[in-house]
Amino acid sequence: MQKRWLFEEGHNEEALNVLQEELKVDETLAKLLVQRGVSTFEGAKSFFRPSLEQLHDPFLMKDMDRAVNRLTDAIANDEKIMIYGDYDVDGTTSVATVFGFLREIYDKLGYYIPNRYKEGYGVSSQGIQYAKAEGYSLIITLDCGIKAVDRVQEANDLDIDVIICDHHTPGEELPAAFAVLDPKRTDCTYPYKELSGCGVGFKLLQGFCIQSGIELSRLYPYLDLLAVSIASDIVPITGENRVMAFFGLQKVNKEPRPGLKALIELCRAQKALTISSIVFGIGPRINAAGRMDDAGAAVDLLLAETEEEALKLAATVNDKNDARRNFDSANTEEAIEMIASNDEFRNAKSTVLYKEDWHKGVIGIVASRCIDKFYKPTVILTESNDMVTGSARSVMGFDVYAAISECSDLLEQYGGHMYAAGVTMPINNVDAFRKKFEEVVSRDITEDQLTPAINIDSLVNLEVINDRFYSIISQMAPFGPGNPQPVLVTEHVHAENVKVLKEQHLKFTVRQQGTNVAYDVIGFGFGEYSDLISSGMRFHIAFSVEENDFRGRKSLQLFLKDLKFD
């Protein structure tokens, strides 16, 4: 599918020139920094040298004082505390972080993960009733709860206090919890709004440590789990998230806890873990436990204290991931065939598909795969507990959560973000939802938003790229949403030594007229262009700069993102 190239525009030339002079870097590198909000020497220093001192005071978050005081009182009064988390990666890392840290100082703790199939998303009545039966008087919810108005009231009626730690967009009414920690509350002035669910839980622990006189160095070993949550929940790698991810990745790569070490070995990861390798390697394996069965297995793995225990649990989780892949592949194939064979579905501005026997654990993945193929806002639905439940995914720039909100009269429950959401509805409402969702999307989406795009940071000549250039770019990591790996464009190049690998991948040497430099290029999935570029014609490439380590010999290579012909 042809992609749009979106070049960054509108730089402050004065700031660019000052930064270039102060840092003694070329214009391209200065531009990359300005695009990331860095415009001074001091700003560059804090960007390239993150410090945990850059983390915000947790008590700037609305209700933090109430939450910390209630937790402190619960421990002082020997109360039983339940740590309640969602079943995805963010939820399970949240539980492992909060439960794992608190059990170091207190033993009247338990954790609870709702079953995706029996209880559904969020705080369940079953979970509340279990807490009452087991004598818990305080529940801390993680990565869920911001819309659990009825369930929190149920807990209140049973004399159970609730502290909510969530990062999802609140509804019109906040639950009547003892404390509600969510930086997206309209009345919360916390300076950073994009924390993961685990991040909010971490801030609660940070506040607890500060008030209790516990050294924060005892909390920081849990940054590895926080980095996994930040990566897997696709939150921006900016501000506090970038700082916490930076130090979390250091911990993962230097001294991973037994559970993560076992997962890394299963992934056969040879290089240092990055945000991207967590997203595609570690995250899906943790997620698979909740997608296929009980997410408690993932929490047990993350809390494992010995390598032997971790390896056994990781093998179980990995088996579930293999099963998830099989369902994912079969369900995706069916969904794509449904769209391709139906004119109405193919020509619509949105996709809403329903099949009663699709696996609930993989419908979010299927939605993403459909977007890869057809590039339009997509909702995949299946049957669960006599209702229809679904996962929505979106395209760049389109708010799928807002579109779903306009269909709320047809829904039993919904929640999520701009790019991902979940829905529950009666079976009889599927057709009406499909029609209304299509009306909303057709009204609001632009033609540009229906065409995949690549954000281009800068136009460069190949001779700009060298070891120092790469060294500075690599220090801009960790890369992810909000701080993407720089994508560059070089125009009017030609290819030599063109090879097609495994019948679908492209490898060639690229040269640019007027320069003496040449670089190897690898392009996964670009094999179809081999004849065109072998003909000697000039073309333009969009790429990122990578380091290739082949048998101990390191060299720079270009990772192809897209190419265009005049």
Disulfide bonds with the S-S distance in Angstrom:
none
